Amino acid sequence: MTVSLTVNGDVVEVADESASLLAVLRGQLGLTSVKDGCSPQGQCGCCTVLVDGAARVACVTPVRRVRDRSITTVEGLDDETREAWAAAFCAAGASQCGFCTPGIILRLDALLVKGDGASPSRDQVDRALAAHLCRCTGWNTIADAVEARIGAGAEIGAASSRDFDAASERATIEGHAPQRVDLTVPLGQGGFADDGAPAGALVAVPDAAGGWAVGETLAGARLAAGKVQGRRTTVDARPPIEVPAGDWDLVLQTSWVEPAYLETDASWCEPGGEPSTPLANGGAFGAKVSSPVQAAARMLADEHGRAVRVLLSREDVVRLGPKRPPLAAGVRRDGTGVVHVARTAGISDAIRACAPGLEVHEVDLVGPPTDVGVRAAGWAEAAVLTSVLEAQREGAPLGGQALDAGPAIVRAPNGARAEASVRADGTIAVRVACGDPLDEVVLRSYCIGAAHMALSWVTSEAIAVDAEGAVQDLTIRSFGIVRASDMPRVEVTIDADGGGPASAATGSRDPLVPAPPVNGSDAVFAAVAAAVWMHQGCPPVWPTSVPLSRIT
């Protein structure tokens, strides 16, 4: 049985009426701009396409439902429109890894077409983005890209003249993994792990016994594995560690949170070859470094004598992927105190790097794996505590009301410095110094993304883990990530902090020589977390469950 579709202007016959539109577009037609971030949850928006001009999520659309209809992917936009969107996203820093952006571009293009090209309001953009998740950019830059798109002719020239090598260098520093910046990235051509797999490769997914189920197609492999669809539980998400006993001026308990990167772990390998990296065009905030997919791809390719794609579903990532170690801390005004933290290699040293006065005790938890490689794990929490103490050391009590304090100031272990504060209107103001900016558009984008992640971490993110240690919240929408409509404006000031190495003779820096570039967005992540927490009056449990919009 075949189904007739018009895809990007061409009439095609595709097999299998039971398949999803996503499976047909990627698997049969090779249109890799259509991304799979949660299939078949229908919650991340990465597989959004246009069906007769209207945006639709492809992973939950059976192909039989769109028989004889017109399907448009990013590849099918006319050249001028596609180039204008790519330039606008590049110019605004609205794309980092570029995994979510093809679907977002299509939805926003439909919004512009509906409005006859008129500039939509921020509320209209936010409503359009409600169907999407972008973990990298913090939403602000996507709204900026819509404004830039209206003047696309100028933006194409501006974007084309940028030094993309310098931009890529800054992106790599911020993402802790090789990352490319150019006009192809917003269109989903960043070189993602699964996009380059050879046609006809076997597909492997985790099975229930800790091994791998292999099939000719992704649907076949998932059927063999007995895949269970993700869900959102009614179990409460609670901090797993109790606060140490003591008389404390400041207390903090953090919860289990999901890194929630969009491109799920993937790798492929030919027999006897080297497997592709799951890091692809982004570092996943450190959470993919220990991914098992590369080793599995090599093993299975050699075992079957064929190329094998190894893929984790969204549910697999949440169940198996590493989390930042939860902790509970009690701290005195003088910076001394006690921290209990999930036992994790390197976590004690990370905490002491920013809070040497804290006594650290690692405790065994029943739960998902933890990893110190997840974004600023340990030292960010320590920096939050110390920056709050420094901002309010001589002031009013440290908890219970919004603190009348200066900005939260964080000095990261790598020497980067960030300041953050929440203004009366809810704007998050950030200042960062991290050496030579290299490309201010990219650096600003990463800082806004870090502010978004910090705001979510403090106010709304948590996943439930049951008494046996199994993660219960397995869907994108259950993670608590702040949506576009709830994200305040973030203003970023970049100190192009001059100063190369200190002179051996004078000990001073030459202000005309740029300092070497270092990661700055991780320092911003910690500073914004501290600023939001202070703005709320330092409630002891994260997430606080109080949106920023309700505080101002």
MIVOVEX-61050 format. One record per residue (C-alpha): residue number from 1; chain; y, x, z. Coordinates in Angstrom, 2 decimals, m for minus. Each point is the difference from the previous one (the first is absolute). Example, Ala and Ser with C-alpha at 12.3 -4.5 7.8 and 13.67 -1.06 7.14 Angstrom:
! MIVOVEX-61050
{1 'A' {m4.50 12.30 7.80}}
{2 'A' {3.44 1.37 m0.66}}
This chain:
! MIVOVEX-61050
{1 'A' {0.00 0.00 0.00}}
{2 'A' {3.42 1.33 m0.93}}
{3 'A' {3.55 m1.06 0.75}}
{4 'A' {2.91 0.34 m2.41}}
{5 'A' {3.31 1.32 1.36}}
{6 'A' {3.22 1.32 m1.45}}
{7 'A' {0.68 3.26 1.86}}
{8 'A' {3.25 1.81 m0.71}}
{9 'A' {0.28 m1.81 m3.32}}
{10 'A' {m3.57 0.64 m1.19}}
{11 'A' {m2.73 m2.65 m0.07}}
{12 'A' {m3.11 1.35 1.72}}
{13 'A' {m3.45 m1.34 0.85}}
{14 'A' {m1.21 0.99 3.47}}
{15 'A' {m3.37 m0.46 1.65}}
{16 'A' {m1.06 m1.84 3.15}}
{17 'A' {1.76 m3.21 0.97}}
{18 'A' {m0.74 0.69 3.69}}
{19 'A' {2.06 3.21 0.04}}
{20 'A' {3.50 0.24 1.43}}
{21 'A' {2.92 0.68 m2.30}}
{22 'A' {0.48 3.32 1.83}}
{23 'A' {m3.59 1.06 m0.74}}
{24 'A' {0.44 m0.84 m3.67}}
{25 'A' {3.36 1.73 m0.41}}
{26 'A' {m1.06 3.21 1.74}}
{27 'A' {m3.73 0.10 m0.66}}
{28 'A' {m0.28 m1.37 m3.52}}
{29 'A' {3.42 0.68 m1.51}}
{30 'A' {0.90 3.23 1.80}}
{31 'A' {3.48 m1.17 1.09}}
{32 'A' {0.38 2.23 3.03}}
{33 'A' {3.56 m1.05 0.85}}
{34 'A' {m1.61 m3.05 1.62}}
{35 'A' {m0.91 1.38 3.42}}
{36 'A' {m2.61 m1.08 2.54}}
{37 'A' {1.41 0.33 3.52}}
{38 'A' {m1.81 m2.80 1.83}}
{39 'A' {m2.32 m1.81 m2.42}}
{40 'A' {m1.01 m2.70 0.43}}
{41 'A' {2.42 m0.82 2.83}}
{42 'A' {2.92 m0.87 m2.29}}
{43 'A' {2.46 1.36 2.58}}
{44 'A' {1.54 3.29 m1.18}}
{45 'A' {1.41 m0.98 m3.41}}
{46 'A' {m1.04 3.25 m1.69}}
{47 'A' {m1.97 m1.85 m2.69}}
{48 'A' {2.84 m2.37 m0.95}}
{49 'A' {0.21 m0.84 m3.70}}
{50 'A' {1.88 m2.61 m2.01}}
{51 'A' {m1.96 m3.05 m1.17}}
{52 'A' {2.08 m1.84 m2.59}}
{53 'A' {3.02 1.76 1.53}}
{54 'A' {m0.72 m0.98 3.62}}
{55 'A' {m1.05 2.59 2.59}}
{56 'A' {m3.56 m0.38 1.23}}
{57 'A' {m2.33 2.08 2.17}}
{58 'A' {m2.91 1.02 m2.24}}
{59 'A' {m2.63 0.80 2.65}}
{60 'A' {m0.38 m3.65 1.05}}
{61 'A' {0.43 m1.47 m3.48}}
{62 'A' {m3.34 m0.73 m1.74}}
{63 'A' {0.27 1.04 m3.62}}
{64 'A' {m1.28 m3.42 m1.10}}
{65 'A' {3.14 m1.55 1.53}}
{66 'A' {2.22 1.86 m2.47}}
{67 'A' {m2.05 m0.64 m3.13}}
{68 'A' {2.21 0.01 m3.12}}
{69 'A' {3.08 0.92 2.02}}
{70 'A' {2.38 2.94 m0.38}}
{71 'A' {m0.37 2.88 2.47}}
{72 'A' {2.63 2.74 0.33}}
{73 'A' {m0.37 3.24 1.92}}
{74 'A' {2.61 2.75 0.30}}
{75 'A' {m1.42 1.54 m3.16}}
{76 'A' {0.87 m3.25 m1.83}}
{77 'A' {3.69 m0.12 0.86}}
{78 'A' {2.23 0.92 m2.91}}
{79 'A' {0.99 3.66 m0.04}}
{80 'A' {3.62 m0.58 0.98}}
{81 'A' {m0.89 m2.19 2.98}}
{82 'A' {m2.74 2.32 1.23}}
{83 'A' {2.21 3.07 m0.26}}
{84 'A' {2.89 m1.75 1.72}}
{85 'A' {m2.17 m0.97 2.98}}
{86 'A' {m1.49 3.50 0.24}}
{87 'A' {3.49 1.55 m0.06}}
{88 'A' {1.34 m2.46 2.58}}
{89 'A' {m2.88 0.66 2.39}}
{90 'A' {0.36 3.75 m0.44}}
{91 'A' {3.77 m0.09 0.48}}
{92 'A' {m0.29 m2.06 3.21}}
{93 'A' {m2.97 1.88 1.44}}
{94 'A' {m1.91 m3.29 m0.08}}
{95 'A' {m3.28 1.65 m0.87}}
{96 'A' {m1.81 2.73 1.90}}
{97 'A' {m3.71 m0.02 m0.80}}
{98 'A' {0.58 m2.78 m2.56}}
{99 'A' {m3.17 m1.95 0.83}}
{100 'A' {1.69 m3.29 0.90}}
{101 'A' {2.90 0.17 m2.45}}
{102 'A' {m1.54 m1.27 m3.28}}
{103 'A' {m0.75 m3.36 1.63}}
{104 'A' {3.41 m0.09 1.67}}
{105 'A' {1.75 0.80 m3.29}}
{106 'A' {m1.78 m2.87 m1.73}}
{107 'A' {0.92 m2.49 2.72}}
{108 'A' {3.63 1.17 0.03}}
{109 'A' {0.17 m0.14 m3.80}}
{110 'A' {m1.19 m3.61 0.14}}
{111 'A' {2.75 m0.66 2.54}}
{112 'A' {2.64 1.46 m2.34}}
{113 'A' {m1.33 m1.95 m2.97}}
{114 'A' {0.10 m3.20 2.03}}
{115 'A' {3.62 0.77 0.92}}
{116 'A' {0.90 0.85 m3.62}}
{117 'A' {0.73 3.60 0.97}}
{118 'A' {2.46 m0.86 2.77}}
{119 'A' {m0.16 2.17 3.09}}
{120 'A' {m2.15 m1.78 2.60}}
{121 'A' {1.10 m0.22 3.63}}
{122 'A' {m1.63 2.14 2.68}}
{123 'A' {m1.67 m3.17 1.35}}
{124 'A' {m1.49 m0.71 m3.43}}
{125 'A' {m1.32 3.57 m0.24}}
{126 'A' {m1.44 m0.21 3.51}}
{127 'A' {m1.76 m3.27 m0.82}}
{128 'A' {m1.46 1.53 m3.14}}
{129 'A' {m1.25 2.99 2.00}}
{130 'A' {m1.71 m2.24 2.58}}
{131 'A' {m3.16 0.19 m2.11}}
{132 'A' {0.01 3.82 0.09}}
{133 'A' {m0.48 2.91 2.34}}
{134 'A' {1.68 3.36 m0.48}}
{135 'A' {m0.82 2.45 2.77}}
{136 'A' {2.12 2.88 m1.31}}
{137 'A' {3.52 m1.07 m0.83}}
{138 'A' {1.17 m2.32 2.77}}
{139 'A' {1.08 m2.75 m2.44}}
{140 'A' {3.72 0.99 m0.03}}
{141 'A' {m0.41 2.22 m3.04}}
{142 'A' {m1.83 m2.72 m1.93}}
{143 'A' {2.95 m2.33 0.50}}
{144 'A' {2.24 2.88 m1.14}}
{145 'A' {m2.16 0.39 m3.11}}
{146 'A' {0.60 m3.62 m0.96}}
{147 'A' {3.75 0.65 0.11}}
{148 'A' {m0.48 3.20 m2.00}}
{149 'A' {m2.08 m1.87 m2.56}}
{150 'A' {2.97 m2.18 m0.95}}
{151 'A' {1.77 3.17 m1.17}}
{152 'A' {m3.16 1.51 m1.45}}
{153 'A' {1.63 1.78 m2.94}}
{154 'A' {1.94 2.30 2.30}}
{155 'A' {m2.96 0.40 2.35}}
{156 'A' {m2.33 1.22 m2.77}}
{157 'A' {2.36 2.86 m0.77}}
{158 'A' {0.53 0.83 3.67}}
{159 'A' {m3.70 m0.06 0.81}}
{160 'A' {m0.91 2.06 m3.05}}
{161 'A' {2.44 2.76 0.98}}
{162 'A' {m1.43 0.53 3.50}}
{163 'A' {m1.89 3.13 0.95}}
{164 'A' {m3.41 m1.60 0.39}}
{165 'A' {m1.57 3.30 1.04}}
{166 'A' {2.30 0.15 3.02}}
{167 'A' {m0.58 m3.70 0.67}}
{168 'A' {m3.76 0.53 m0.13}}
{169 'A' {0.29 2.96 2.37}}
{170 'A' {1.87 m2.12 2.55}}
{171 'A' {m2.51 m2.86 m0.41}}
{172 'A' {m2.88 2.42 0.57}}
{173 'A' {1.66 1.33 3.16}}
{174 'A' {0.60 m3.51 1.34}}
{175 'A' {m3.43 m1.32 m0.95}}
{176 'A' {m1.96 3.08 1.16}}
{177 'A' {m1.92 m0.11 m3.30}}
{178 'A' {0.76 0.76 m3.67}}
{179 'A' {2.15 m2.77 m1.44}}
{180 'A' {1.72 m0.49 m3.33}}
{181 'A' {3.41 m1.56 m0.61}}
{182 'A' {0.91 m1.10 m3.51}}
{183 'A' {0.56 m3.12 m2.11}}
{184 'A' {m3.73 m0.70 m0.40}}
{185 'A' {m0.73 m0.31 3.72}}
{186 'A' {1.58 m3.44 0.60}}
{187 'A' {m2.14 m1.26 m2.88}}
{188 'A' {m3.19 0.90 1.87}}
{189 'A' {m0.73 3.22 m1.89}}
{190 'A' {0.10 2.37 2.95}}
{191 'A' {m3.60 1.13 m0.52}}
{192 'A' {m1.82 m2.07 2.60}}
{193 'A' {m3.51 0.90 0.99}}
{194 'A' {m1.83 m2.86 m1.69}}
{195 'A' {2.18 m0.25 m3.10}}
{196 'A' {m1.48 3.03 m1.72}}
{197 'A' {m3.68 m0.85 0.54}}
{198 'A' {m2.04 0.14 m3.21}}
{199 'A' {m1.15 m3.24 m1.60}}
{200 'A' {m3.58 m0.86 0.85}}
{201 'A' {m0.01 1.77 3.35}}
{202 'A' {m2.19 m1.45 2.72}}
{203 'A' {1.83 m1.53 2.96}}
{204 'A' {m0.87 0.66 3.65}}
{205 'A' {1.27 m1.82 3.09}}
{206 'A' {m0.97 0.28 3.68}}
{207 'A' {m3.03 m2.02 1.04}}
{208 'A' {m0.78 m1.51 3.40}}
{209 'A' {m2.31 2.87 1.00}}
{210 'A' {2.52 2.82 m0.25}}
{211 'A' {m1.01 0.99 m3.53}}
{212 'A' {1.13 m0.94 m3.49}}
{213 'A' {m0.92 m2.94 m2.24}}
{214 'A' {0.12 0.90 m3.69}}
{215 'A' {0.42 m2.32 m2.98}}
{216 'A' {1.03 m0.01 m3.63}}
{217 'A' {3.19 m1.86 0.91}}
{218 'A' {2.15 m0.43 3.08}}
{219 'A' {m1.14 m3.60 0.32}}
{220 'A' {m3.63 1.10 m0.22}}
{221 'A' {0.44 2.73 2.61}}
{222 'A' {1.74 m2.38 2.39}}
{223 'A' {m2.76 m2.57 m0.47}}
{224 'A' {m2.63 2.64 0.76}}
{225 'A' {1.92 1.06 3.12}}
{226 'A' {0.27 m3.58 1.31}}
{227 'A' {3.77 0.38 0.30}}
{228 'A' {1.61 m2.34 2.53}}
{229 'A' {3.48 m1.29 m0.83}}
{230 'A' {2.74 1.16 2.34}}
{231 'A' {1.47 m2.31 2.59}}
{232 'A' {2.67 m0.33 2.64}}
{233 'A' {m1.43 m0.51 3.45}}
{234 'A' {1.09 m2.15 2.91}}
{235 'A' {m0.76 2.90 2.38}}
{236 'A' {3.16 1.28 1.69}}
{237 'A' {1.22 3.45 m0.98}}
{238 'A' {0.61 1.84 3.26}}
{239 'A' {0.76 3.60 0.96}}
{240 'A' {m3.37 1.59 0.78}}
{241 'A' {1.16 2.46 2.71}}
{242 'A' {1.46 m0.82 3.41}}
{243 'A' {3.20 1.66 1.21}}
{244 'A' {m0.70 2.89 2.40}}
{245 'A' {0.58 m0.81 3.66}}
{246 'A' {3.35 1.26 1.29}}
{247 'A' {3.65 m0.76 0.65}}
{248 'A' {1.52 0.21 m3.49}}
{249 'A' {3.48 m0.42 m1.43}}
{250 'A' {m1.34 m0.64 m3.50}}
{251 'A' {m3.34 m1.43 m1.13}}
{252 'A' {m1.52 m0.30 m3.47}}
{253 'A' {m3.30 m1.47 m1.23}}
{254 'A' {m0.81 0.11 m3.71}}
{255 'A' {m2.60 m2.04 m1.88}}
{256 'A' {m2.46 0.54 m2.79}}
{257 'A' {1.93 m0.03 m3.31}}
{258 'A' {m1.15 0.25 m3.59}}
{259 'A' {1.53 2.69 m2.28}}
{260 'A' {m0.11 m2.65 m2.77}}
{261 'A' {0.45 2.24 m3.01}}
{262 'A' {m0.34 m2.03 m3.20}}
{263 'A' {m2.34 2.06 m2.18}}
{264 'A' {m3.34 m0.29 1.75}}
{265 'A' {m2.18 3.14 0.13}}
{266 'A' {m1.57 0.86 m3.35}}
{267 'A' {m1.54 2.95 m1.78}}
{268 'A' {m2.19 0.61 m3.03}}
{269 'A' {m2.14 2.90 m1.13}}
{270 'A' {m2.12 1.13 m2.92}}
{271 'A' {m3.40 1.58 0.73}}
{272 'A' {0.62 3.60 1.04}}
{273 'A' {3.75 m0.51 m0.10}}
{274 'A' {2.84 m0.06 2.48}}
{275 'A' {0.90 m3.42 1.43}}
{276 'A' {3.48 m1.40 m0.47}}
{277 'A' {2.22 0.01 3.07}}
{278 'A' {0.60 m3.27 1.88}}
{279 'A' {3.52 1.25 0.78}}
{280 'A' {0.98 m0.44 m3.67}}
{281 'A' {3.77 m0.63 m0.18}}
{282 'A' {0.62 m0.29 3.73}}
{283 'A' {m1.25 1.12 3.38}}
{284 'A' {m0.63 m3.45 1.57}}
{285 'A' {1.95 1.11 3.10}}
{286 'A' {m2.77 2.47 0.83}}
{287 'A' {m2.74 m2.61 0.30}}
{288 'A' {m2.04 1.02 m3.08}}
{289 'A' {m0.40 3.68 0.74}}
{290 'A' {m3.43 m0.51 1.57}}
{291 'A' {m1.14 m2.70 m2.45}}
{292 'A' {m3.75 0.07 m0.78}}
{293 'A' {0.35 m1.09 m3.63}}
{294 'A' {0.19 3.44 m1.65}}
{295 'A' {m3.22 1.26 1.57}}
{296 'A' {m1.71 m3.26 m0.82}}
{297 'A' {1.13 0.09 m3.64}}
{298 'A' {m1.39 3.52 m0.47}}
{299 'A' {m3.30 m0.84 1.74}}
{300 'A' {m0.57 m3.25 m1.88}}
{301 'A' {0.96 1.45 m3.39}}
{302 'A' {m2.55 2.77 0.43}}
{303 'A' {m2.60 m2.45 1.28}}
{304 'A' {0.38 m2.48 m2.87}}
{305 'A' {0.80 2.47 m2.78}}
{306 'A' {3.02 m2.09 m0.99}}
{307 'A' {3.65 m0.23 0.84}}
{308 'A' {0.52 m2.04 3.16}}
{309 'A' {3.13 m1.72 1.33}}
{310 'A' {0.06 m0.40 3.78}}
{311 'A' {2.32 m2.72 1.25}}
{312 'A' {0.92 m1.36 3.42}}
{313 'A' {1.11 m3.61 0.26}}
{314 'A' {2.93 m1.01 2.19}}
{315 'A' {m2.51 m1.07 2.66}}
{316 'A' {m1.80 3.36 m0.23}}
{317 'A' {3.28 1.88 0.49}}
{318 'A' {0.88 m2.00 3.10}}
{319 'A' {m3.47 0.30 1.54}}
{320 'A' {m0.63 3.66 m0.84}}
{321 'A' {3.42 1.61 m0.42}}
{322 'A' {1.72 2.03 2.74}}
{323 'A' {2.70 m1.51 2.20}}
{324 'A' {2.79 1.67 1.98}}
{325 'A' {m1.29 0.60 3.54}}
{326 'A' {1.15 m2.73 2.43}}
{327 'A' {1.52 1.23 3.24}}
{328 'A' {1.48 m1.12 3.31}}
{329 'A' {2.69 2.05 1.73}}
{330 'A' {2.01 m0.01 3.19}}
{331 'A' {3.06 2.24 0.07}}
{332 'A' {2.65 0.96 2.57}}
{333 'A' {3.66 0.64 m0.77}}
{334 'A' {m0.50 3.74 0.27}}
{335 'A' {m2.47 m0.06 m2.92}}
{336 'A' {m3.15 0.41 2.07}}
{337 'A' {m2.77 m2.55 m0.09}}
{338 'A' {m3.53 m0.80 m1.08}}
{339 'A' {m1.41 m1.11 m3.37}}
{340 'A' {m3.46 m1.45 m0.57}}
{341 'A' {m0.89 0.14 m3.70}}
{342 'A' {m3.08 m0.67 m2.13}}
{343 'A' {m2.08 3.15 m0.26}}
{344 'A' {0.96 1.59 m3.31}}
{345 'A' {m0.16 3.60 m1.17}}
{346 'A' {3.47 1.55 0.29}}
{347 'A' {1.74 m2.97 1.60}}
{348 'A' {0.80 1.69 3.32}}
{349 'A' {1.73 2.90 m1.73}}
{350 'A' {1.94 m2.44 m2.20}}
{351 'A' {1.33 m1.87 3.03}}
{352 'A' {0.94 3.15 1.88}}
{353 'A' {1.87 1.32 m3.05}}
{354 'A' {2.77 m2.56 0.69}}
{355 'A' {m0.55 m0.77 3.68}}
{356 'A' {m1.18 3.13 1.85}}
{357 'A' {0.59 m1.71 3.36}}
{358 'A' {m2.71 m2.58 m0.58}}
{359 'A' {m3.49 0.38 1.42}}
{360 'A' {m2.43 m1.13 m2.72}}
{361 'A' {m3.44 m1.48 0.66}}
{362 'A' {m2.25 m0.93 m2.89}}
{363 'A' {m2.22 m3.04 0.55}}
{364 'A' {m3.02 m1.29 m1.87}}
{365 'A' {0.58 m3.31 m1.78}}
{366 'A' {m2.44 m2.33 m1.70}}
{367 'A' {1.69 m0.74 m3.29}}
{368 'A' {0.78 1.24 m3.50}}
{369 'A' {0.42 3.72 m0.69}}
{370 'A' {3.29 1.70 0.82}}
{371 'A' {1.64 2.98 m1.65}}
{372 'A' {2.95 2.21 0.93}}
{373 'A' {0.80 0.25 m3.71}}
{374 'A' {1.32 m3.58 m0.14}}
{375 'A' {3.78 0.07 m0.30}}
{376 'A' {1.51 2.02 2.88}}
{377 'A' {m2.80 m1.12 2.34}}
{378 'A' {0.63 1.05 3.60}}
{379 'A' {3.22 1.89 m0.47}}
{380 'A' {1.89 m3.08 m1.24}}
{381 'A' {m0.95 m1.93 3.14}}
{382 'A' {1.00 2.98 2.14}}
{383 'A' {3.29 0.33 m1.89}}
{384 'A' {0.72 m3.69 0.56}}
{385 'A' {m0.43 0.39 3.75}}
{386 'A' {2.06 3.17 0.27}}
{387 'A' {2.81 m1.26 m2.26}}
{388 'A' {0.35 m3.19 2.07}}
{389 'A' {0.18 2.06 3.18}}
{390 'A' {2.63 2.30 m1.51}}
{391 'A' {2.07 m2.89 m1.33}}
{392 'A' {0.05 m1.80 3.35}}
{393 'A' {m0.70 2.68 2.58}}
{394 'A' {3.09 m0.77 2.10}}
{395 'A' {0.32 m3.67 m0.88}}
{396 'A' {m1.36 m3.38 1.04}}
{397 'A' {m3.68 m0.77 0.65}}
{398 'A' {m2.17 0.94 m2.95}}
{399 'A' {m1.70 m3.37 m0.52}}
{400 'A' {0.73 m3.69 m0.11}}
{401 'A' {3.22 m0.17 m2.03}}
{402 'A' {1.50 1.51 m3.12}}
{403 'A' {1.07 3.50 0.90}}
{404 'A' {3.62 1.03 m0.26}}
{405 'A' {m0.91 3.38 m1.34}}
{406 'A' {0.83 2.42 m2.75}}
{407 'A' {m2.17 0.38 m3.11}}
{408 'A' {m3.63 0.98 0.33}}
{409 'A' {m0.20 3.67 m0.93}}
{410 'A' {m3.28 1.62 m1.02}}
{411 'A' {m0.74 3.62 m0.80}}
{412 'A' {m3.37 0.15 m1.78}}
{413 'A' {m2.43 2.89 0.54}}
{414 'A' {0.88 1.27 m3.49}}
{415 'A' {3.72 0.25 0.90}}
{416 'A' {1.22 m3.14 m1.78}}
{417 'A' {2.57 m2.01 1.92}}
{418 'A' {0.53 m3.77 m0.18}}
{419 'A' {2.35 m2.41 1.73}}
{420 'A' {m0.35 m3.78 m0.07}}
{421 'A' {1.76 m2.99 1.50}}
{422 'A' {0.02 m3.78 m0.42}}
{423 'A' {3.43 m1.45 m0.63}}
{424 'A' {1.23 m3.36 1.26}}
{425 'A' {m0.69 m1.63 m3.38}}
{426 'A' {m3.59 1.28 m0.03}}
{427 'A' {0.60 2.85 m2.45}}
{428 'A' {m2.10 3.07 0.76}}
{429 'A' {2.15 3.12 m0.35}}
{430 'A' {m1.83 3.27 m0.63}}
{431 'A' {1.18 3.59 m0.29}}
{432 'A' {m2.44 2.72 m1.02}}
{433 'A' {0.13 3.77 m0.43}}
{434 'A' {m3.08 1.57 m1.53}}
{435 'A' {1.22 2.96 m1.98}}
{436 'A' {0.76 m0.08 m3.70}}
{437 'A' {m0.25 m3.70 m1.04}}
{438 'A' {m1.20 1.02 m3.50}}
{439 'A' {0.41 m3.63 m1.13}}
{440 'A' {2.02 m2.39 2.17}}
{441 'A' {m1.38 m3.13 m1.70}}
{442 'A' {m3.56 0.91 0.96}}
{443 'A' {0.95 1.12 3.51}}
{444 'A' {1.96 m3.21 0.62}}
{445 'A' {m2.93 m2.08 m1.24}}
{446 'A' {m2.44 1.71 2.35}}
{447 'A' {2.38 m0.39 2.94}}
{448 'A' {0.41 m3.72 m0.65}}
{449 'A' {m3.76 m0.34 m0.31}}
{450 'A' {m0.43 1.83 3.30}}
{451 'A' {2.53 m2.33 1.64}}
{452 'A' {m1.96 m3.01 m1.24}}
{453 'A' {m3.27 1.41 1.34}}
{454 'A' {1.60 0.81 3.37}}
{455 'A' {1.51 m3.47 0.33}}
{456 'A' {m3.38 m1.59 m0.76}}
{457 'A' {m1.78 2.34 2.42}}
{458 'A' {2.28 m0.87 2.91}}
{459 'A' {0.45 m3.72 m0.60}}
{460 'A' {m2.92 m1.55 m1.84}}
{461 'A' {m2.96 2.15 m1.05}}
{462 'A' {m3.38 m0.23 1.74}}
{463 'A' {m3.61 m0.66 m0.93}}
{464 'A' {m2.61 m1.56 2.26}}
{465 'A' {m3.03 2.05 1.04}}
{466 'A' {m2.84 m1.75 1.83}}
{467 'A' {m1.93 1.19 3.05}}
{468 'A' {m2.56 1.73 m2.24}}
{469 'A' {2.76 1.97 m1.74}}
{470 'A' {m0.10 m1.90 m3.28}}
{471 'A' {3.29 m0.74 m1.77}}
{472 'A' {0.46 m3.76 m0.36}}
{473 'A' {3.23 m0.22 m2.02}}
{474 'A' {m1.00 0.92 m3.54}}
{475 'A' {2.60 m1.62 m2.23}}
{476 'A' {3.32 1.42 m1.19}}
{477 'A' {2.00 m2.81 1.59}}
{478 'A' {m1.64 0.48 3.40}}
{479 'A' {1.41 3.52 0.48}}
{480 'A' {3.47 m1.20 1.01}}
{481 'A' {2.00 2.02 m2.53}}
{482 'A' {3.65 m1.02 m0.22}}
{483 'A' {0.65 m1.98 m3.17}}
{484 'A' {2.96 0.44 m2.33}}
{485 'A' {1.82 m3.04 1.39}}
{486 'A' {m0.11 1.47 3.53}}
{487 'A' {1.01 3.53 m0.89}}
{488 'A' {3.58 0.92 0.95}}
{489 'A' {2.20 2.30 m2.02}}
{490 'A' {m0.58 3.70 0.61}}
{491 'A' {2.89 2.40 m0.53}}
{492 'A' {m1.01 3.62 m0.44}}
{493 'A' {2.31 3.00 0.37}}
{494 'A' {m1.47 3.27 m1.19}}
{495 'A' {1.34 3.21 1.49}}
{496 'A' {m0.50 2.53 m2.76}}
{497 'A' {m0.36 2.34 2.94}}
{498 'A' {0.80 3.41 m1.38}}
{499 'A' {m1.20 3.12 1.56}}
{500 'A' {m2.76 2.16 m1.23}}
{501 'A' {m1.86 2.39 2.28}}
{502 'A' {2.11 1.39 2.86}}
{503 'A' {1.54 3.39 m0.62}}
{504 'A' {m1.85 2.78 1.81}}
{505 'A' {3.35 1.63 0.78}}
{506 'A' {2.00 m3.01 1.24}}
{507 'A' {m2.62 m2.64 0.80}}
{508 'A' {2.06 m2.58 m1.93}}
{509 'A' {m0.72 m1.92 m3.17}}
{510 'A' {1.91 0.17 m3.24}}
{511 'A' {1.29 m3.59 m0.54}}
{512 'A' {0.09 0.55 m3.73}}
{513 'A' {m3.73 0.68 m0.21}}
{514 'A' {m2.14 m3.15 0.19}}
{515 'A' {m2.62 m0.01 2.72}}
{516 'A' {m3.59 m0.27 m1.22}}
{517 'A' {m1.01 m3.65 m0.48}}
{518 'A' {m2.30 m1.57 2.60}}
{519 'A' {m1.30 m3.52 0.51}}
{520 'A' {2.76 m2.24 1.39}}
{521 'A' {m1.42 m3.53 m0.20}}
{522 'A' {m2.46 0.56 2.84}}
{523 'A' {2.91 0.88 2.30}}
{524 'A' {1.76 m3.15 m1.22}}
{525 'A' {m3.14 m2.01 0.78}}
{526 'A' {0.10 1.16 3.63}}
{527 'A' {3.79 m0.37 0.33}}
{528 'A' {0.05 m3.56 m1.35}}
{529 'A' {m2.90 m0.99 2.25}}
{530 'A' {1.97 1.29 2.99}}
{531 'A' {3.23 m1.69 m1.12}}
{532 'A' {m1.65 m3.40 m0.52}}
{533 'A' {m1.81 0.30 3.33}}
{534 'A' {3.24 0.83 1.81}}
{535 'A' {1.74 m2.87 m1.76}}
{536 'A' {m2.64 m2.33 1.44}}
{537 'A' {0.27 1.36 3.53}}
{538 'A' {m3.22 2.08 m0.14}}
{539 'A' {m2.62 m2.73 0.60}}
{540 'A' {m3.15 1.83 1.10}}
{541 'A' {m2.47 m1.32 m2.60}}
{542 'A' {0.03 0.61 m3.75}}
{543 'A' {0.15 m2.08 m2.08}}
{544 'A' {2.79 m1.75 1.88}}
{545 'A' {m0.38 m3.16 m2.13}}
{546 'A' {3.79 m0.31 m0.22}}
{547 'A' {1.39 0.29 m3.55}}
{548 'A' {3.15 2.05 m0.34}}
{549 'A' {1.83 m3.02 m1.44}}
{550 'A' {m0.46 m1.84 3.31}}
{551 'A' {1.47 2.82 2.06}}
{552 'A' {3.33 0.36 m1.77}}
